[in-house]
Each structure stands twice: as structure tokens, then as C-alpha cells.
Amino acid sequence: MDVCNTIAIHGSPESVYRFAAAVERWPELLPHYRAVVILEAGERERLVAMHCVRAFGPLGWPCRWRARQELRPEIGVIYFTHVAGPARGMEVEWCIEAAHEGAQATIRHRVSPDRP
């Protein structure tokens, strides 16, 4: 499965990249995120634990996972590999590019067809 979303954002690609890379701040910016904890910090690679509530059903569905985050600011890309949780094995790529009047963010989720 390959799901791709793209959005135009009024802001420089560099500032959008900084916001996207700072996963520990996602709960401040994204209402469905409850917590993000940096388990292993590194300059270009981090292990993070994430917790969100997905909008399935009237009460939502809590979801927790761990992901390896790889930061590639020189090319405007952030990679995530889910290493634990219900989407283990999923690859996520954030690509932040210059676009008319700001930035374009494309998020691609890839899940192997052999995953349930």
C-alpha cells in the first residue's frame, strides 16, 4: 500500500522542515497526537515513541508506536521507519520543497503488501 498526501504551506521550506522534524512538538501542533518522547537522540537519527488517537469510531482509537527518524535537511527529506507497534515495518517519507509562494509538503506512507 502506498498513500501520498501533498499540501501547500505558506512558509519557507526551511521553516516547514524545522516544524516537521521537531516531532517532540507535534502534540502542540496536531490535535490527535498525545505524546512524543525522544528515546535515543542523535544529530541525524533518533528513536521516538509516539502516541496518538485516531478518529475511528465515536471515541477514537489510541495508537502507540516507535519509529526511527532520519533527518536529511540538505535535501528537505525526513524518513521514518516504524520499528514497533501496529504499523511495524511502515516507511514514511516527508519531502519539503520550495513551491509557489512558500513550500510544498508531501507525505508518503508505504506498507508492504504482506503486512496485515
PyMOL commands that set and color helices and strands:
alter all, ss='L'
color gray80, all
select helices_A, chain A and resi 13-21+23-29+73-75
alter helices_A, ss='H'
color red, helices_A
select strands_A, chain A and resi 2-9+33-40+45-54+61-72+77-84+91-99+102-110
alter strands_A, ss='S'
color yellow, strands_A
deselect
rebuild
show_as cartoon
